[in-house]
Amino acid sequence: MAPKLPKHMSGIAGEFLVAAELSRRGYIASLTQRNTHGIDILASSSDGTRQVAIQVKCDQTTGKEWMLGEKAETLSSPTLFYVFVRLHGGGTPDFHIVPSSVVAEFTSRSHREWLAEPGRGGRKHKDNPIRVFRDLERQFRDAWSSLGLD
């Protein structure tokens, strides 16, 4: 089992793993500069006729959710995708490829539901910028074809 990486290193590892997987599948993948807001990878079909932007979120836990910021509720475009990576402590990573519109709808709805539920001791939850995405049914696992680059 590989040692747990510092958070910033797991993010970098996730980006390189996604770029490598895209390349392995015959797509063109280019990592953006570290200060590019909201886009980690630009990917295109091998003939360059179709392009997408990718936001990578990487986690080293064995859980079934990924933490996001509140901007996930509004970050939506037909050509923007999230690739959620689960590292599994050095084993083969899992990739979940999700359209940004699905993430925006899920995070918005689940946050509203969380706010409506009573918290500890029946108290109302306090709003915060944390959002969560879950792929409990694993419907987005290895859904590379959803990128539309074939």
C-alpha positions, 0 to 999 in steps of 0.5 A: 500500500502506498503512503498517503499523499499530501492533499496537493500531491493527490490533486496533481497525481489525479490530473496526471492519471486522467491525462494518461488515461485519456492518452491511453484511449487515443485522445489528446490531453493537455494539462493547463497551467496551475493557475487556470481557473476551473479547468485542469485538462483540455482534451480533444479527439485525435483528429481535433474536431471535438474538444472538452474541458475537464475539472479533476477531483481526486480523493485517497479515501475509500468513501463514495463521495467527493467534496466540492466548493459551492461554485460546483452548483453553477459551473455548468457547460455542455463541454465541461466535465468532472473526472472524479478519481479515487486512488485506493492507496496505490492500487488501480484508480477508479475514474468517474466521468460526469457532465458538469450539468449533472454535478451542478444539479446534484450538488444544488439539490443535495445541499438544499436537502441537507439544509432542510434536514435537522442537524444535531439536537434538532437544530437547523444546519448552518449554511457553508460552502461545502458541497458533495457529489456522490456516484453511489450507483457507479453509473459514471464509473469509466464513462469515458464515452460521455466525453463525446470524443469518439 
